[in-house]
Amino acid sequence: MHPNLIPSSMSTPTSWDRDPIKAFREFVATTAFAETGRRLPIDGTLRIPSAASAKIYNFMFANVAGWMLEQGLTFSTVTHTDLARFIGRTVKGKLILNSKIAYRYLRLLERCYEHLNVNPNPAQLAIRHIDRAHMTRDDAGRTLSDEQLVRFFAALPAEAPQRRTSTPFEGWKRRRDRAMQVVMALAGLRVSEAIGLLMSEIGRQQALDGSIVLTITPDEKHDTSHEHTITLPRDGADELLPWLAERETLAIPGQFVFPANAAGARMTRKTVYVQMRATFERAGMDLARSGGRTLRNTFAKQQLDNGASPDDLKDVLGLALERSAADYKLTRVKPDPGANDDDKE
């Protein structure tokens, strides 16, 4: 235990070791948490976090507490070196947390140790080792608001494919792009999963509610893709199935659901990026970091906001780690160009 860990009036270090999640939940609901903030409100009145903010803080702390438990650590014995290992976790060589989100985790822990009068503060020491210059470039993930998502769908290319059984007609690539972007948005697919989606991975028939099951496999996709199933809702199926009928009419060979050309070749990520960027532009949204990941972030955050647990979301998205799924809660809506400050989150 840290030698200078002095019990506060609210909790004892023992309670933070025995049940850290409960101790933090109690802490974040008090003005004592507000006292550890770096900026005092203009009117000088300390306020407890809103329900939405508290929910995010609790998500974050639970992620750290779960990791500590896995590592055999307790809240009072963890060191700045341990915390550096937490924020430095990787999957397939890629950091789970970008530097800006990592800083938020450490800042949250810094507030906890500050409240408990821990000196030296392990989170504060860990913060000193973060590349702060890189944080301006390494921003938190972007998600779309409900209103922005509606505008994104309204800005999709072309009209929905027609269920034709006769002569092929021009403009099929625009309808392919439309169907692909809808599926990505409503099924949370990565770009690699969308361009590698195979005909054999599409369910054979719609459910009674109009949905259809997609079985995503690693075949023709990025090597980090894990096999998983996702239910594409009726709105998505109503776009995908007419496109599949048109694809059949065009007699495109091969197994790719969204082929690059009439020969059935695989689409490139660059092509998808260009087409999606055009949709974001037509929708009047900021083009910075606009693409497939934004749609996946939006899908994931909606799932969490609607009550899905990180473990459930992990399976839905085909992720390896539950903590990776929980981190989608930290994504943020980016205001449209020219939006008033009052509209920003």
Secondary structure as UniProt FT lines:
FT   TURN            3..4
FT   HELIX           13..18
FT   HELIX           20..28
FT   HELIX           31..35
FT   TURN            42..43
FT   HELIX           51..71
FT   TURN            75..77
FT   HELIX           80..87
FT   STRAND          90..91
FT   TURN            92..93
FT   STRAND          94..95
FT   HELIX           99..115
FT   TURN            116..117
FT   HELIX           122..127
FT   TURN            128..129
FT   HELIX           132..135
FT   TURN            136..137
FT   STRAND          142..143
FT   HELIX           146..154
FT   HELIX           172..187
FT   HELIX           191..195
FT   HELIX           199..201
FT   TURN            208..209
FT   STRAND          212..216
FT   TURN            219..220
FT   TURN            223..224
FT   STRAND          228..232
FT   HELIX           234..249
FT   TURN            250..251
FT   TURN            262..263
FT   HELIX           269..282
FT   TURN            283..284
FT   TURN            288..289
FT   HELIX           292..305
FT   TURN            306..307
FT   HELIX           310..317
FT   HELIX           322..326
FT   HELIX           327..330
FT   STRAND          332..333
FT   TURN            337..338
FT   HELIX           341..343
//
